[in-house]
Amino acid sequence: DYNIGYISILDEMFFLDKNRAREILLGVIERGLELEWGIRGVRIDDLDRMDNDFFELMSNAGIRQMMIGAESGSERMLKVMKKGITVKQTIRVNKRLKDFPKLIPSYNFLSGIPGEHIDDLYKSVSLILTLLEDNPHANFSGMNQFVPFPGSELYDICVQNGFHEPQSLEEWSFVDTHYNRGNMLWLDKKFLRILHSIQSSLMFIDNKASRELSSCEGDSRDWRKPAKRPFIIRMMFKLIVLLGSFLRIVARFRLKNRFFIFPFECYLAVIGVSIMNKLQVLQKKS
C-alpha cells in the first residue's frame, strides 16, 4: 500500500544468530516481497562465519548494501579499539563478496584516537586500496574522526589528553557526532590535514555516485515505475556523475601516492552536499 522499495536496518547484531537471520531472509523470499534493503552495522567476524550459500540467500532476499565497520588497517589500532576483528578477516570477506555483485559492501573507517600515528593512517589507506583492487563493487562510507563519549576507556584517555568535557546537555548538543571536524588536542595539524584529505577522497574513490545518480529516471511515489525527473535535476545529476568520474581518478592518485597536499576535494565536497540538499528540495516540490 505504501510502495516501499527500500528498507534500511540499523542492527549490528542482525547476523549474530544465523538461524534467526536465515528465517527472516527465507520469510522475505517466501512472501514474495519485492523490495531491496540494506543493513547498517554489519560485523566482519559475522560475515566471516558465513558460507557462500548464506551469501546467496542474502542476495536472493534483496539485501543490496551492507555497512561494515572495518575501522582501521592497523592491527594495533584495532586492538586499542577492542574491535575484535583482524585486517586479514576484512580482506578475506571482501574477496568472497566479489562473487556476489548484488551484495555491496560499504566499509567505514575510524581515525583520530589518542596514540594513533600517521603510519596507522597509511595502513588504513593501504587496506582501502587492497579492498578496491580485490573487489570492484566495494564502496566506502567514510573515514570518520573519533568522537569521545562518556563511559568508555577511550573517553577517559581523551580527558587525560586535554579533551574539554561538555558540562551540560546543551553543550553536548553542539558536538558534531557525524563528521567531528573539531580539532582534538592530541591531533596535530599534519595528522588532521591527512585525515581530512582521506575523508574527501573516500567520497569519490568508488562508484557510488555513478550507481546512485547515473540513472536519471525514477518516481519517488513508486520506485518500480520510471518517470522523467525535471530537466534541471537530470542535468545536475549527470554533471555530478561526470565530475565524480574525474574526482575518482584524483582520489585514487592521492591514496596510491599518499599525496595529501592541497585537498581541493574537501571544498568541492562541501559545495556538492549543499547542491544535493537544494536538489532534494526542488525534487520534493516538483
Disulfide bonds with the S-S distance in Angstrom:
none
